């Protein structure tokens, strides 16, 4: 049975009303909420047709809660599976809408599209809008960077506008505003708002495409669930009766409409427990979540504020470092606007006799590496360190945490050089990226049959894994060079008697070289002949020639299914569009659900002797014995200083405007939130967003530090251009830790 700490016992005494709980990392909030749910059931506070409703953030947490409540209910001698329901907020919204789709204005046969399909529909809407509004580039683009002459820049603009539109749609749905309502408000304005007009045009087109499919997206589910609850009081009363207790986990990541749904379900006299950590609110950049909702809730007059400050996860030294980040931020951050980024309480170790005691303290286990490193040198240093540490500690767990997926992919490549065993928790695994890249190269060659440089690169990539010695490498390099120099590929691939490129080479090249070129030609010819097949069959045909391992063939099969789905949704697509889809996966820009644990309840303890590669965002809720935090510089962790640079401020946008921030600020103002901001001078929202982004990055650093149990290594790099500096919080922590060690030594 659960033996609660004193602060946990305070939460467990809850029986009626509303409480808001601030829980530090590793405080056992899942255990506490699970035990509370089982206790309410055991005390017969739940009627025969009632349930304790537990709402959490992600599907893996649903499984975790379900298993824990199941175990506690059994411990109480009751039948598990009855008296409680665990849902993500989206899962709960789906339950509500499915029960009464008529209240949401939907038919019984509505479908929910996944993120991938939603992304395709959105990209199509963006492409269509840009075809009609080419003036957008000249209106907002930097004159020194003309996308009409740069295909790579065109792609970046498309990605940028899609991100803006996606945020616009998410924010509009969170505020329950339809395209028609936004249009009406826009038409009432005296001054034009081009960013809002763009967002609303794409929003309207996107919603029209969903309507044609009789479909909704995940954001629609939340909005429509609120609509259903608001439109029928009797339906709402029935659900309030069904769920007399609501226990909410990860409440710091709640959005406005999510909070409103739970307020409706709890009612004026309902029972609502909200647990979260405002210091771990790290999703504002990607969602409409805002930790201020939880902070404001805890201050309401009818809410009892509680804390879970004790954590047995980390050593005292790591706790001290994390607490210093809170205190330094709140009291001494050079930018006063950022001093509310982190909130109290400080982390406290567990009391004596606790069933989860803190690991023995190890001050030498903290390394704040202040030396200047290039990005490549940082990767090399960390890869060597991980290899040596795992060799000495094969029974322990380790993780390398990066701020972005792209950085994670690079550390994976470095680890391979040193033979380090690793597990990825990135958008797509290395094997997936490599498979997608090779298949995309083949399709690109089929789509551009006259491009000798692409064909030579394809040959090189195919042969990379076959080179066992220097002679083979030189042989393949020669073939690559010859193909690149072939100015008319048709004379190589489909020669006429009088125009045969291989015949011209026969006097200059060895028989082995000619034989290799003939074999490669036959391979390309076979793929050209298969290019009339549906894209999924074409990919499988290519895969049979390229891959032999079952894992690679299985990945190719799954990628073929992805392209088949894209083809069904976009019948007008040709090879270039399918190439782009594979390249997006290969470049780690889109999540690809492969055969890993990334979409399930990942358990670091199952990977002892290996290093886990993850973004800090993906690592939330997890812990390891040793943690490496990479790239803690002023680009990935800015502090709103004049010399900082920001991911959201693109070099090809005039005046380095953050177009996403400018758009969302104006949208909120248009819909009644801070209406004065609608007429802010251009660039003001960009400056304001720097503060919000810097706040979130301080919290991200805090999350990264608190993933470590025993040892922590923090490094920074100078960035691609060599201009980045160590992040301000890193400098403060490094100076503090030097002072701590000096005090201990003396």
C-alpha positions as CSV (number, residue, x, y, z in Angstrom):
1,X,0.0,0.0,0.0
2,X,1.0,3.6,-0.5
3,X,2.8,5.3,2.4
4,X,2.3,9.0,1.7
5,X,4.6,11.8,2.8
6,X,3.0,14.5,5.0
7,X,2.4,16.9,2.0
8,X,0.9,14.0,0.0
9,X,-1.3,13.2,2.9
10,X,-2.7,16.7,2.8
11,X,-3.8,16.2,-0.8
12,X,-5.2,12.8,0.0
13,X,-7.4,14.3,2.7
14,X,-9.4,16.0,-0.1
15,X,-13.1,15.0,-0.2
16,X,-14.9,18.0,-1.4
17,X,-14.4,21.3,-3.2
18,X,-11.5,22.5,-5.3
19,X,-7.7,22.3,-4.7
20,X,-4.8,23.4,-6.8
21,X,-1.6,21.5,-6.2
22,X,1.9,22.7,-7.3
23,X,4.1,19.6,-7.6
24,X,7.8,19.7,-8.1
25,X,9.6,17.2,-10.4
26,X,9.7,13.7,-8.9
27,X,7.2,14.5,-6.2
28,X,5.0,11.5,-6.8
29,X,2.0,13.3,-8.2
30,X,0.9,10.4,-10.3
31,X,1.1,8.1,-7.3
32,X,-0.8,10.6,-5.2
33,X,-3.6,11.2,-7.7
34,X,-4.0,7.5,-8.4
35,X,-4.2,6.6,-4.7
36,X,-6.7,9.4,-4.2
37,X,-8.9,8.0,-7.0
38,X,-8.8,4.5,-5.4
39,X,-9.6,5.9,-2.0
40,X,-12.7,7.8,-3.2
41,X,-13.9,4.5,-4.8
42,X,-13.1,2.4,-1.7
43,X,-15.0,4.9,0.5
44,X,-18.1,4.4,-1.6
45,X,-18.1,8.1,-2.6
46,X,-18.8,7.0,-6.2
47,X,-22.3,5.7,-7.1
48,X,-23.1,2.7,-9.2
49,X,-23.2,4.7,-12.4
50,X,-20.5,7.2,-11.5
51,X,-16.8,7.4,-12.1
52,X,-13.8,9.3,-10.8
53,X,-12.6,11.1,-14.0
54,X,-8.8,11.4,-14.3
55,X,-7.7,13.8,-17.1
56,X,-4.0,13.8,-18.2
57,X,-1.9,15.1,-21.1
58,X,-0.6,12.2,-23.2
59,X,-1.6,8.6,-24.0
60,X,1.4,7.1,-22.2
61,X,0.2,8.8,-19.0
62,X,-3.2,7.3,-19.4
63,X,-1.7,3.8,-19.3
64,X,0.4,4.8,-16.3
65,X,-2.6,6.1,-14.3
66,X,-4.8,3.2,-15.3
67,X,-2.3,0.6,-14.1
68,X,-1.6,2.4,-10.8
69,X,-5.3,2.9,-10.0
70,X,-5.9,-0.7,-11.0
71,X,-3.3,-1.8,-8.5
72,X,-4.6,0.4,-5.6
73,X,-8.2,-0.7,-6.2
74,X,-7.1,-4.3,-6.0
75,X,-5.2,-3.5,-2.8
76,X,-8.4,-2.2,-1.3
77,X,-10.0,-5.6,-2.1
78,X,-12.2,-4.2,-4.9
79,X,-12.8,-5.2,-8.5
80,X,-10.5,-3.2,-10.7
81,X,-11.7,-1.4,-13.8
82,X,-14.9,0.0,-12.2
83,X,-15.5,3.4,-10.8
84,X,-12.9,5.4,-12.7
85,X,-12.1,6.6,-16.2
86,X,-8.7,7.9,-17.3
87,X,-8.6,10.1,-20.4
88,X,-6.5,12.6,-22.2
89,X,-8.3,15.9,-22.7
90,X,-8.7,15.0,-26.4
91,X,-10.0,11.5,-25.4
92,X,-12.5,13.1,-23.1
93,X,-13.6,15.5,-25.7
94,X,-14.0,12.6,-28.1
95,X,-16.2,10.8,-25.6
96,X,-18.4,13.8,-25.2
97,X,-18.8,14.5,-28.9
98,X,-19.4,10.9,-29.8
99,X,-22.2,10.7,-27.2
100,X,-24.0,13.7,-28.7
101,X,-22.6,14.6,-32.1
102,X,-25.8,16.5,-32.9
103,X,-25.0,19.0,-30.3
104,X,-21.7,19.6,-32.0
105,X,-23.3,20.0,-35.4
106,X,-21.8,16.7,-36.6
107,X,-23.3,13.6,-38.3
108,X,-23.0,10.2,-36.6
109,X,-20.4,9.2,-39.2
110,X,-17.9,12.0,-38.6
111,X,-14.2,11.0,-38.6
112,X,-11.1,12.4,-36.9
113,X,-8.1,13.2,-39.0
114,X,-4.6,12.6,-37.6
115,X,-1.9,15.2,-37.4
116,X,-0.3,14.0,-40.7
117,X,-3.4,14.3,-42.7
118,X,-4.2,17.7,-41.1
119,X,-0.7,18.8,-42.1
120,X,-1.3,17.8,-45.7
121,X,-4.7,19.6,-45.8
122,X,-3.1,22.7,-44.3
123,X,-0.2,22.7,-46.7
124,X,-2.6,22.4,-49.7
125,X,-4.5,25.4,-48.4
126,X,-1.2,27.4,-47.9
127,X,-0.1,26.5,-51.5
128,X,-3.4,27.6,-53.0
129,X,-3.4,30.9,-51.0
130,X,0.2,31.7,-52.1
131,X,-0.7,31.1,-55.8
132,X,-3.3,33.8,-55.5
133,X,-1.2,36.2,-53.3
134,X,2.4,36.2,-54.6
135,X,2.7,39.8,-53.3
136,X,3.0,38.4,-49.8
137,X,6.7,37.7,-50.3
138,X,7.4,41.3,-51.4
139,X,5.2,42.7,-48.6
140,X,7.0,40.8,-45.8
141,X,10.2,39.4,-47.3
142,X,13.7,40.9,-46.9
143,X,14.7,42.5,-50.2
144,X,18.1,40.9,-50.1
145,X,16.6,37.4,-50.1
146,X,14.4,36.8,-53.1
147,X,12.6,33.5,-52.9
148,X,11.7,33.5,-56.6
149,X,15.4,32.8,-57.4
150,X,16.0,30.4,-54.5
151,X,14.0,27.1,-54.4
152,X,15.4,26.3,-50.9
153,X,14.1,29.7,-49.7
154,X,10.8,29.1,-51.3
155,X,10.5,25.9,-49.2
156,X,11.4,27.8,-46.0
157,X,8.7,30.4,-46.8
158,X,6.1,27.6,-47.3
159,X,7.1,26.0,-44.0
160,X,7.0,29.4,-42.2
161,X,3.5,30.3,-43.6
162,X,2.2,26.8,-42.7
163,X,3.5,27.3,-39.1
164,X,1.8,30.7,-38.9
165,X,-1.5,29.3,-40.3
166,X,-1.4,26.3,-38.0
167,X,-1.0,28.6,-34.9
168,X,-3.7,30.9,-36.2
169,X,-6.1,28.0,-36.6
170,X,-5.2,26.5,-33.2
171,X,-5.6,29.9,-31.4
172,X,-8.9,30.6,-33.3
173,X,-10.4,27.3,-32.2
174,X,-9.2,27.7,-28.7
175,X,-11.1,31.0,-28.6
176,X,-14.0,29.3,-30.4
177,X,-14.0,31.7,-33.3
178,X,-15.1,30.5,-36.8
179,X,-13.7,31.9,-40.0
180,X,-17.0,33.7,-40.6
181,X,-16.8,35.5,-37.2
182,X,-13.2,36.5,-37.9
183,X,-14.1,37.8,-41.4
184,X,-16.9,39.8,-39.9
185,X,-14.6,41.5,-37.4
186,X,-12.0,42.1,-40.0
187,X,-14.5,43.8,-42.3
188,X,-15.5,46.2,-39.5
189,X,-11.9,47.5,-39.2
190,X,-10.8,50.7,-40.8
191,X,-7.2,49.6,-41.4
192,X,-6.2,46.4,-43.4
193,X,-4.7,43.6,-41.4
194,X,-2.8,41.5,-44.1
195,X,-1.5,38.9,-41.6
196,X,-5.0,38.3,-40.2
197,X,-6.5,38.2,-43.6
198,X,-4.0,35.6,-44.7
199,X,-4.6,33.5,-41.6
200,X,-8.4,33.6,-42.0
201,X,-8.3,32.8,-45.7
202,X,-6.2,29.7,-45.0
203,X,-8.4,28.8,-42.0
204,X,-11.5,29.0,-44.1
205,X,-10.0,26.9,-46.8
206,X,-8.7,24.3,-44.3
207,X,-12.2,24.0,-42.6
208,X,-13.8,23.7,-46.0
209,X,-11.6,20.7,-46.8
210,X,-12.5,19.1,-43.4
211,X,-16.2,19.7,-44.2
212,X,-15.9,17.9,-47.5
213,X,-14.3,14.9,-45.7
214,X,-17.0,15.0,-42.9
215,X,-14.0,15.2,-40.6
216,X,-12.7,17.2,-37.6
217,X,-9.2,17.7,-36.3
218,X,-8.0,17.4,-32.7
219,X,-8.5,21.1,-32.0
220,X,-12.1,20.8,-33.3
221,X,-12.8,18.0,-30.8
222,X,-12.0,20.3,-27.9
223,X,-14.0,23.2,-29.3
224,X,-17.0,21.0,-30.2
225,X,-17.0,19.3,-26.8
226,X,-17.4,22.8,-25.2
227,X,-20.1,23.6,-27.7
228,X,-22.0,20.4,-26.8
229,X,-21.8,21.0,-23.1
230,X,-22.9,24.6,-23.4
231,X,-25.8,24.0,-25.7
232,X,-27.8,21.4,-23.7
233,X,-28.0,21.9,-19.9
234,X,-29.6,18.5,-19.3
235,X,-26.7,16.8,-21.2
236,X,-24.3,18.7,-19.0
237,X,-26.1,17.8,-15.8
238,X,-26.0,14.1,-16.8
239,X,-22.2,14.2,-17.3
240,X,-21.7,16.2,-14.0
241,X,-23.6,13.5,-12.3
242,X,-21.6,10.8,-14.0
243,X,-18.3,12.4,-12.9
244,X,-18.7,13.8,-9.4
245,X,-14.9,14.0,-9.0
246,X,-12.4,15.3,-11.5
247,X,-8.7,14.8,-11.0
248,X,-6.5,16.8,-13.5
249,X,-2.9,16.0,-14.1
250,X,-0.3,18.3,-15.9
251,X,-2.7,21.3,-15.3
252,X,0.2,23.7,-16.2
253,X,-0.4,22.7,-19.8
254,X,-4.1,23.5,-19.9
255,X,-5.4,25.9,-22.5
256,X,-8.3,28.4,-22.1
257,X,-10.9,26.1,-23.7
258,X,-9.7,23.0,-21.9
259,X,-10.0,24.8,-18.6
260,X,-13.5,25.9,-19.5
261,X,-14.6,22.4,-20.3
262,X,-13.5,21.1,-16.9
263,X,-15.2,24.1,-15.2
264,X,-18.4,23.2,-16.9
265,X,-18.1,19.5,-15.9
266,X,-17.3,20.3,-12.3
267,X,-20.1,22.9,-12.0
268,X,-20.4,25.5,-9.3
269,X,-20.2,23.0,-6.4
270,X,-18.1,20.3,-8.1
271,X,-15.0,18.5,-6.8
272,X,-11.9,19.3,-8.8
273,X,-8.3,18.6,-8.1
274,X,-5.8,20.3,-10.4
275,X,-2.1,19.1,-10.1
276,X,0.7,20.6,-12.1
277,X,4.1,22.3,-12.0
278,X,4.2,25.8,-13.6
279,X,7.9,25.4,-13.8
280,X,7.5,22.6,-16.3
281,X,5.2,24.5,-18.7
282,X,7.3,24.0,-21.8
283,X,4.7,23.7,-24.6
284,X,3.5,27.3,-25.1
285,X,5.5,27.7,-28.3
286,X,3.7,24.7,-29.9
287,X,0.2,24.9,-28.4
288,X,-2.2,27.3,-26.8
289,X,-1.3,26.1,-23.3
290,X,-0.5,28.7,-20.7
291,X,0.7,28.0,-17.1
292,X,-1.0,31.3,-16.0
293,X,-4.3,29.4,-16.0
294,X,-3.1,27.1,-13.2
295,X,-1.5,30.0,-11.3
296,X,-4.7,32.0,-11.4
297,X,-6.8,29.0,-10.4
298,X,-4.7,28.5,-7.2
299,X,-5.4,32.1,-6.2
300,X,-9.2,31.8,-6.5
301,X,-11.1,32.3,-3.3
302,X,-12.8,29.0,-3.3
303,X,-9.7,27.0,-4.1
304,X,-7.4,25.5,-1.5
305,X,-3.7,25.8,-2.6
306,X,-1.5,22.8,-1.8
307,X,2.1,21.9,-2.5
308,X,4.1,18.7,-3.2
309,X,7.6,20.0,-2.6
310,X,9.4,16.7,-1.7
311,X,11.3,14.8,-4.4
312,X,13.3,11.6,-4.0
313,X,14.5,11.7,-7.6
314,X,17.8,13.5,-7.4
315,X,20.9,14.0,-5.2
316,X,21.0,17.0,-2.9
317,X,23.6,18.6,-5.3
318,X,21.2,18.5,-8.3
319,X,18.4,19.7,-6.1
320,X,20.6,22.6,-5.0
321,X,21.4,23.5,-8.6
322,X,17.8,23.4,-9.7
323,X,16.7,25.5,-6.7
324,X,19.4,28.0,-7.4
325,X,18.1,28.4,-11.0
326,X,14.7,29.3,-9.4
327,X,16.1,31.7,-6.9
328,X,18.5,33.4,-9.4
329,X,15.7,33.8,-12.0
330,X,13.3,35.2,-9.4
331,X,15.7,37.6,-7.7
332,X,18.7,38.3,-9.9
333,X,17.9,37.8,-13.6
334,X,19.3,40.8,-15.4
335,X,16.0,41.2,-17.3
336,X,13.3,42.0,-14.7
337,X,10.6,40.9,-17.2
338,X,11.8,37.3,-16.8
339,X,11.8,37.1,-13.1
340,X,8.4,35.4,-13.0
341,X,9.5,32.6,-15.3
342,X,9.9,30.2,-12.4
343,X,7.6,29.9,-9.4
344,X,8.0,28.6,-5.9
345,X,8.1,26.1,-4.1
346,X,11.7,25.1,-4.1
347,X,12.4,21.4,-4.3
348,X,12.9,19.7,-0.9
349,X,14.5,16.2,-0.4
350,X,12.4,13.5,1.0
351,X,12.2,13.3,4.8
352,X,14.1,10.6,6.8
353,X,12.6,7.2,6.5
354,X,10.9,7.9,3.2
355,X,10.3,4.9,1.0
356,X,12.0,6.8,-1.9
357,X,15.1,8.3,-0.3
358,X,17.3,10.6,-2.4
359,X,20.4,9.1,-4.0
360,X,23.6,9.6,-2.0
361,X,25.0,13.1,-2.7
362,X,27.7,13.4,-5.2
363,X,28.8,17.0,-5.8
364,X,31.5,15.8,-8.2
365,X,28.8,14.4,-10.4
366,X,27.9,17.9,-11.7
367,X,29.9,19.2,-14.6
368,X,29.1,22.6,-16.0
369,X,31.6,22.7,-18.9
370,X,32.3,26.3,-19.6
371,X,35.0,25.9,-22.3
372,X,34.0,27.3,-25.7
373,X,33.1,24.5,-28.2
374,X,32.1,24.5,-31.8
375,X,28.9,22.4,-32.5
376,X,31.0,19.6,-33.9
377,X,33.5,19.6,-31.0
378,X,30.6,19.5,-28.5
379,X,29.2,16.4,-30.2
380,X,32.6,14.7,-30.2
381,X,33.3,15.6,-26.5
382,X,29.9,14.3,-25.4
383,X,30.1,11.1,-27.5
384,X,33.5,10.2,-26.0
385,X,32.3,11.0,-22.5
386,X,29.2,8.8,-22.9
387,X,31.2,5.9,-24.3
388,X,33.6,6.0,-21.3
389,X,30.9,6.5,-18.7
390,X,28.7,3.6,-20.0
391,X,31.8,1.3,-20.2
392,X,32.4,2.1,-16.5
393,X,28.7,2.0,-15.5
394,X,26.9,-0.6,-17.6
395,X,24.2,-1.1,-15.0
396,X,23.1,2.6,-15.0
397,X,21.0,4.8,-17.2
398,X,22.0,7.8,-19.3
399,X,20.4,10.3,-21.6
400,X,21.6,13.1,-23.9
401,X,19.0,15.8,-24.1
402,X,18.9,18.3,-26.9
403,X,16.8,21.4,-27.5
404,X,15.8,20.4,-31.1
405,X,15.3,17.2,-33.0
406,X,17.9,18.2,-35.6
407,X,20.6,18.4,-33.0
408,X,19.6,15.0,-31.7
409,X,20.0,13.5,-35.2
410,X,23.6,14.8,-35.3
411,X,24.6,13.4,-31.9
412,X,23.2,10.0,-33.1
413,X,25.6,10.1,-36.1
414,X,28.5,11.0,-33.7
415,X,27.6,8.1,-31.3
416,X,27.7,5.7,-34.2
417,X,31.3,6.6,-34.9
418,X,32.3,5.5,-31.4
419,X,30.2,2.4,-31.3
420,X,27.9,3.7,-28.5
421,X,24.7,1.8,-28.0
422,X,21.8,4.3,-28.1
423,X,18.0,4.5,-28.2
424,X,16.2,7.4,-29.9
425,X,13.2,9.4,-28.7
426,X,13.3,11.8,-31.6
427,X,10.6,12.5,-34.3
428,X,12.0,9.7,-36.3
429,X,14.8,7.2,-35.7
430,X,18.1,7.1,-37.5
431,X,17.1,3.9,-39.4
432,X,13.8,5.6,-40.5
433,X,15.7,8.7,-41.6
434,X,18.2,6.7,-43.6
435,X,15.6,4.6,-45.2
436,X,13.4,7.5,-46.1
437,X,16.4,9.5,-47.4
438,X,17.5,6.7,-49.8
439,X,14.0,6.1,-51.1
440,X,13.5,9.9,-51.6
441,X,16.8,10.0,-53.6
442,X,15.6,7.2,-55.9
443,X,12.2,8.9,-56.4
444,X,14.0,12.3,-57.1
445,X,16.1,10.6,-59.8
446,X,13.0,9.2,-61.4
447,X,11.2,12.5,-61.3
448,X,14.3,14.3,-62.8
449,X,15.7,11.7,-65.2
450,X,18.2,14.1,-66.8
451,X,20.0,15.2,-63.6
452,X,23.4,13.4,-63.6
453,X,24.4,15.0,-60.3
454,X,21.4,13.4,-58.5
455,X,22.1,10.0,-60.1
456,X,25.7,10.1,-59.1
457,X,24.7,11.0,-55.5
458,X,22.2,8.1,-55.5
459,X,24.9,5.7,-56.5
460,X,27.2,7.0,-53.8
461,X,24.6,6.7,-51.1
462,X,23.7,3.1,-52.2
463,X,27.3,2.1,-52.0
464,X,28.2,3.7,-48.7
465,X,27.5,0.6,-46.6
466,X,29.4,-1.7,-48.9
467,X,32.9,-0.2,-48.5
468,X,35.2,-2.4,-46.5
469,X,38.5,-1.1,-47.6
470,X,40.2,1.9,-49.2
471,X,40.3,0.3,-52.7
472,X,36.5,-0.2,-52.7
473,X,36.0,3.4,-51.6
474,X,38.2,4.7,-54.5
475,X,36.4,2.4,-57.0
476,X,33.0,3.8,-56.0
477,X,34.3,7.4,-56.0
478,X,35.5,6.9,-59.6
479,X,32.0,5.6,-60.6
480,X,30.4,8.5,-58.9
481,X,32.6,10.9,-60.7
482,X,32.0,9.3,-64.1
483,X,28.2,9.4,-63.7
484,X,28.4,13.1,-62.6
485,X,30.4,13.9,-65.7
486,X,27.9,12.3,-68.1
487,X,26.2,15.3,-69.7
488,X,23.4,13.4,-71.4
489,X,22.1,10.7,-69.2
490,X,19.9,9.2,-71.9
491,X,23.1,8.1,-73.7
492,X,23.9,6.1,-70.6
493,X,20.5,4.8,-69.5
494,X,18.8,4.4,-72.9
495,X,21.5,4.5,-75.5
496,X,21.2,4.4,-79.3
497,X,23.7,2.5,-81.4
498,X,25.5,5.6,-82.4
499,X,25.1,7.4,-79.1
500,X,26.3,5.0,-76.3
501,X,28.2,6.6,-73.5
502,X,29.5,3.3,-72.2
503,X,31.0,2.5,-75.6
504,X,32.9,5.8,-75.4
505,X,34.3,4.8,-72.0
506,X,35.3,1.3,-72.9
507,X,38.8,2.3,-74.1
508,X,39.5,4.4,-71.0
509,X,38.0,2.4,-68.1
510,X,38.6,-1.1,-66.7
511,X,36.2,-4.0,-67.4
512,X,35.2,-3.9,-63.7
513,X,34.2,-0.3,-63.9
514,X,32.1,-0.9,-67.1
515,X,30.5,-3.9,-65.5
516,X,29.5,-1.8,-62.4
517,X,28.0,0.9,-64.6
518,X,26.0,-1.7,-66.6
519,X,24.6,-3.2,-63.3
520,X,23.7,0.2,-62.0
521,X,22.0,1.1,-65.3
522,X,19.9,-2.1,-65.2
523,X,18.8,-1.2,-61.7
524,X,17.7,2.4,-62.7
525,X,16.0,1.0,-65.8
526,X,14.0,-1.4,-63.7
527,X,12.9,1.5,-61.4
528,X,12.0,3.7,-64.4
529,X,9.8,0.9,-65.8
530,X,8.1,0.5,-62.4
531,X,7.4,4.3,-62.1
532,X,4.0,3.8,-63.7
533,X,2.9,1.8,-60.7
534,X,1.0,3.4,-57.8
535,X,3.5,5.1,-55.5
536,X,3.3,2.5,-52.7
537,X,4.0,-0.4,-55.1
538,X,6.8,1.6,-56.7
539,X,8.4,2.1,-53.2
540,X,8.1,-1.6,-52.4
541,X,9.7,-2.5,-55.7
542,X,12.6,-0.2,-55.0
543,X,12.9,-1.5,-51.5
544,X,13.2,-5.1,-52.6
545,X,16.3,-4.1,-54.6
546,X,17.9,-1.8,-52.0
547,X,17.3,-3.6,-48.7
548,X,17.9,-7.1,-47.4
549,X,17.4,-6.7,-43.6
550,X,13.8,-7.4,-42.3
551,X,13.9,-4.2,-40.3
552,X,14.7,-2.0,-43.4
553,X,12.1,-3.8,-45.4
554,X,9.5,-3.3,-42.7
555,X,10.3,0.4,-42.5
556,X,10.0,0.7,-46.3
557,X,6.6,-1.0,-46.1
558,X,5.4,1.4,-43.5
559,X,6.7,4.4,-45.6
560,X,4.9,3.0,-48.6
561,X,1.7,3.0,-46.6
562,X,2.3,6.6,-45.6
563,X,2.7,7.5,-49.3
564,X,-0.4,5.5,-50.2
565,X,-2.4,7.5,-47.7
566,X,-1.0,10.7,-49.1
567,X,-1.9,9.6,-52.6
568,X,-5.4,8.7,-51.6
569,X,-5.8,12.1,-49.9
570,X,-4.1,14.0,-52.8
571,X,-4.9,12.2,-56.1
572,X,-3.3,15.1,-58.1
573,X,0.2,14.4,-56.5
574,X,3.1,13.3,-58.7
575,X,6.6,12.1,-57.8
576,X,7.9,15.5,-56.7
577,X,5.3,15.7,-54.0
578,X,6.0,12.2,-52.7
579,X,9.7,13.0,-52.7
580,X,9.0,16.0,-50.5
581,X,7.0,13.8,-48.1
582,X,9.9,11.4,-47.7
583,X,12.4,14.2,-47.4
584,X,10.4,15.7,-44.5
585,X,10.7,12.5,-42.6
586,X,14.4,12.0,-43.6
587,X,15.2,15.5,-42.3
588,X,13.6,14.7,-39.0
589,X,11.0,17.5,-39.5
590,X,7.9,15.4,-39.0
591,X,7.1,12.7,-36.5
592,X,7.1,9.3,-38.0
593,X,5.5,6.5,-35.9
594,X,7.9,3.7,-36.4
595,X,8.7,0.6,-34.3
596,X,10.1,2.3,-31.3
597,X,8.8,3.1,-27.8
598,X,8.3,6.8,-28.4
599,X,4.5,6.6,-28.5
600,X,4.2,4.3,-25.5
601,X,5.1,4.5,-21.8
602,X,8.9,4.7,-22.2
603,X,10.8,3.2,-19.3
604,X,14.5,4.4,-19.0
605,X,15.3,1.6,-16.6
606,X,14.7,-0.9,-19.5
607,X,17.7,0.6,-21.3
608,X,20.6,0.3,-18.8
609,X,24.0,0.3,-20.5
610,X,22.6,2.4,-23.4
611,X,22.2,6.2,-23.9
612,X,18.8,7.6,-24.7
613,X,18.7,10.5,-27.2
614,X,15.7,12.8,-26.7
615,X,14.7,16.4,-26.9
616,X,14.2,18.0,-23.5
617,X,10.5,18.3,-24.3
618,X,10.3,14.5,-24.9
619,X,12.2,13.8,-21.7
620,X,9.6,15.5,-19.5
621,X,8.3,12.9,-16.9
622,X,11.4,10.7,-17.3
623,X,14.6,10.4,-15.3
624,X,18.1,8.9,-15.7
625,X,21.2,8.4,-13.6
626,X,23.4,10.6,-15.8
627,X,22.0,13.4,-18.0
628,X,23.8,15.4,-20.6
629,X,22.3,18.8,-21.6
630,X,23.6,20.1,-24.9
631,X,23.6,23.4,-26.7
632,X,22.9,25.6,-23.6
633,X,23.8,28.7,-25.5
634,X,21.9,32.0,-26.0
635,X,20.3,30.8,-29.3
636,X,18.6,27.7,-27.9
637,X,18.2,29.3,-24.4
638,X,17.9,33.1,-25.0
639,X,17.3,35.6,-22.2
640,X,15.8,38.5,-24.2
641,X,19.2,40.2,-24.2
642,X,20.0,42.6,-27.2
643,X,22.6,40.3,-28.6
644,X,20.4,37.2,-28.5
645,X,19.0,35.6,-31.7
646,X,15.6,33.8,-31.9
647,X,14.4,30.8,-33.9
648,X,11.2,32.5,-34.7
649,X,12.9,35.6,-36.3
650,X,13.9,34.5,-39.8
651,X,16.6,36.2,-41.8
652,X,14.5,36.3,-44.9
653,X,11.7,38.2,-43.3
654,X,12.1,42.0,-43.4
655,X,13.1,43.7,-40.1
656,X,13.5,40.2,-38.6
657,X,9.8,40.2,-37.7
658,X,8.4,37.2,-35.9
659,X,5.4,36.8,-38.2
660,X,3.8,34.1,-36.1
661,X,3.9,36.3,-33.0
662,X,2.7,39.3,-34.9
663,X,-0.2,37.3,-36.3
664,X,-1.3,35.6,-33.1
665,X,-1.1,38.9,-31.1
666,X,-3.4,40.6,-33.6
667,X,-5.8,37.7,-33.6
668,X,-6.2,37.7,-29.9
669,X,-6.8,41.4,-29.9
670,X,-9.3,41.1,-32.7
671,X,-11.2,38.5,-30.6
672,X,-11.3,40.7,-27.5
673,X,-8.1,39.8,-25.6
674,X,-6.1,43.0,-25.1
675,X,-7.8,44.7,-28.0
676,X,-5.3,47.6,-27.9
677,X,-2.7,45.3,-29.3
678,X,-4.5,45.2,-32.6
679,X,-3.0,48.6,-33.4
680,X,0.4,48.1,-31.9
681,X,3.3,49.3,-34.1
682,X,4.7,46.5,-36.2
683,X,7.5,44.7,-34.4
684,X,6.0,45.2,-30.9
685,X,4.6,41.7,-30.7
686,X,7.9,40.4,-31.9
687,X,9.6,42.0,-28.9
688,X,6.9,40.8,-26.5
689,X,7.3,37.3,-27.8
690,X,11.0,37.3,-27.0
691,X,10.0,37.6,-23.3
692,X,7.5,34.7,-23.5
693,X,9.9,32.5,-25.4
694,X,12.8,33.3,-23.0
695,X,10.5,32.4,-20.1
696,X,9.7,29.1,-21.6
697,X,13.3,28.3,-22.3
698,X,14.3,29.0,-18.7
699,X,11.6,26.4,-17.7
700,X,13.0,24.1,-20.4
701,X,16.4,24.3,-18.8
702,X,14.9,23.6,-15.4
703,X,13.1,20.5,-16.8
704,X,16.4,19.3,-18.3
705,X,18.3,19.7,-15.0
706,X,15.6,17.8,-13.0
707,X,15.8,14.8,-15.2
708,X,19.1,13.8,-13.6
709,X,19.2,11.5,-10.6
710,X,23.0,11.4,-9.8
711,X,25.1,13.1,-12.4
712,X,24.6,16.1,-14.7
713,X,26.8,17.4,-17.6
714,X,25.9,20.7,-19.2
715,X,27.7,22.0,-22.3
716,X,27.3,24.9,-24.7
717,X,28.4,25.6,-28.3
718,X,29.1,28.6,-30.4
719,X,26.5,27.8,-33.0
720,X,26.8,27.4,-36.8
721,X,28.2,30.9,-37.3
722,X,30.4,30.9,-34.2
723,X,28.5,33.8,-32.7
724,X,26.6,32.2,-29.9
725,X,27.5,32.6,-26.2
726,X,26.7,30.6,-23.1
727,X,23.2,31.1,-22.0
728,X,22.8,33.6,-19.1
729,X,21.3,31.0,-16.8
730,X,24.2,28.7,-17.6
731,X,26.7,31.4,-16.7
732,X,24.9,32.0,-13.4
733,X,24.8,28.3,-12.5
734,X,28.4,27.8,-13.4
735,X,29.5,30.7,-11.3
736,X,27.3,29.5,-8.4
737,X,28.6,26.0,-8.6
738,X,32.2,27.0,-8.7
739,X,31.5,29.1,-5.5
740,X,29.8,26.1,-3.9
741,X,32.7,23.8,-4.6
742,X,35.2,26.4,-3.4
743,X,33.3,26.8,-0.2
744,X,33.3,23.1,0.4
745,X,37.0,22.8,-0.4
746,X,37.9,25.5,2.1
